[in-house]
Amino acid sequence: MKKDDEKKVPRKDYRLFTVYDIQVEEGFNPRQDFGDIDELARDISVNGVLVPLHGFIKKGDTKYTLTDGHRRFMAAQIVQKNNPDIELRIPLIAHKVMSEEQRLFNVLSFNGGKNLNPLEESDVVNRLINFGMNDKEIIKRTGMTSVYISNLKLLYSCPQKIKNLISSSVVTATLAMDVLRNSKSFEEAVEIIEKGVSFAKSEGKEKLVKKDLEKSQGKVNSYSAMCKCFKSAAKNEKVVRQDRIELYDFATKIINGNFTKEDFEEFFYEC
């Protein structure tokens, strides 16, 4: 059962409507990944719509324009179509007429169902910026951090190749944003990610993870390698080079967990 199927909102400030009383504004909803709508429809056919939708009536309209709950509405439409003799009632919280900017903020804040993914959030943030919003105002009204906003802006402007890999779940948005932040250019980021994907596929994996990305770049887990080296050397009774004895003792203390954060600060930095 999906996250939005499980939630029950104990509020009573909603009214019940039919699918014919509600409409969707084309081009407004930033969601691209709707998940398993059929599964949600099966749940609604048994339990009804448990989480109220949000909407408002535009001047001159007779139907409520949906601002939150597009997945639930799509699933409810399927249920109603499959059961034409039964009138499905849908809870909806009605709001006053609001600007598109406010509706976009509500998409990020209400979101009582399936969370928007970072690509979808990046689209919302970009649209808010196009309405003249600055980072400070978006941060204040969404609760997002400045770092996350920067990441979303970077994600929105990145090449479509990377977006396609994220959409197809080959690369997570988090890993892609990490590569984008640490690359000198978009071209370099695409090259790094594509190389990582090719490496993962050669290992029989459909999804690129950070470990495989690092391997594709020739990086290794140096701490793990050091531990394996010491273990192997002890087993084979190898003799430590005397000109490296101090460094060996230092590494041994690290492996044995003898150093605290304060010890490292005292060792490496001036007080």
Residue pairs with C-beta under 8 A, 6 or more apart in sequence:
1 43
2 35
2 36
2 39
2 40
2 43
2 113
2 114
3 113
3 114
3 115
4 40
4 51
4 71
4 72
4 112
4 113
4 114
5 40
5 43
5 47
5 50
7 50
7 51
7 112
8 50
8 51
9 50
9 51
9 52
9 112
11 52
11 93
13 93
14 52
14 91
14 92
14 93
14 94
15 91
15 92
15 94
16 89
16 90
16 91
16 92
17 64
17 89
17 90
17 92
18 80
18 87
18 88
18 89
18 90
19 73
19 76
19 77
19 80
19 88
19 90
20 63
21 63
21 64
22 53
22 55
22 63
22 64
22 66
22 73
22 90
22 92
23 61
23 63
23 64
23 65
23 66
24 65
24 66
24 70
24 73
25 65
25 66
28 100
28 103
29 66
29 70
29 107
30 104
30 107
30 116
30 120
30 121
30 123
30 124
30 127
31 70
31 71
31 116
31 120
32 117
32 119
32 120
32 167
33 114
33 117
33 120
33 167
34 70
34 71
34 74
34 114
35 71
35 114
37 71
37 74
37 75
37 78
38 75
38 78
40 71
40 72
40 75
41 75
41 76
41 78
41 79
41 82
43 75
44 72
44 75
44 76
44 79
44 88
45 79
45 82
45 83
48 88
48 89
49 72
49 76
49 88
49 90
49 91
51 69
51 72
51 91
51 112
51 113
52 69
52 91
52 92
52 93
52 112
53 66
53 68
53 69
53 72
53 73
53 90
53 91
53 92
53 93
54 66
54 67
54 68
54 69
54 92
54 93
54 95
54 106
54 110
55 64
55 65
55 66
55 67
55 68
55 69
55 92
55 93
55 94
55 95
56 64
56 65
56 67
56 94
56 95
56 96
56 97
56 98
57 63
57 64
57 65
57 94
57 97
58 65
58 97
59 97
64 92
64 94
66 73
67 95
67 98
67 103
67 106
67 107
67 110
68 106
68 107
68 110
68 111
68 112
68 113
69 92
69 112
69 113
71 113
71 114
72 90
72 113
73 90
76 88
76 90
79 88
80 86
80 87
80 88
95 106
98 106
100 131
101 128
101 131
101 133
104 124
104 127
104 128
104 131
105 128
105 141
105 142
107 116
107 124
108 116
108 121
108 124
108 142
109 141
109 142
116 124
117 173
118 151
118 152
118 155
118 166
118 173
118 174
118 177
119 155
119 163
119 166
119 167
119 173
121 152
122 152
122 153
122 155
122 156
123 156
125 138
125 149
125 152
125 153
125 156
126 153
126 156
128 138
129 138
129 153
135 146
135 149
135 150
138 144
138 149
139 145
139 146
139 149
144 152
151 177
151 180
151 181
154 177
154 180
154 181
155 163
155 173
155 176
155 177
155 180
158 176
158 180
158 186
158 189
159 186
159 189
159 190
161 190
161 194
162 171
162 176
162 180
162 189
162 190
162 193
165 171
165 176
165 193
165 197
165 208
166 172
166 173
166 176
169 207
170 197
170 206
170 207
170 208
171 193
171 196
171 197
171 207
171 208
172 207
175 208
175 209
175 210
175 213
176 189
176 193
178 210
179 189
179 192
179 193
179 213
180 186
180 189
183 189
183 192
192 213
192 217
193 208
193 213
195 216
195 217
196 208
196 212
196 213
196 216
196 217
197 208
198 216
199 212
199 213
199 215
199 216
200 206
200 207
200 208
200 209
200 212
200 216
203 212
205 212
214 220
214 221
226 251
226 255
227 255
230 251
230 252
230 255
233 240
240 248
241 248
253 259
259 267
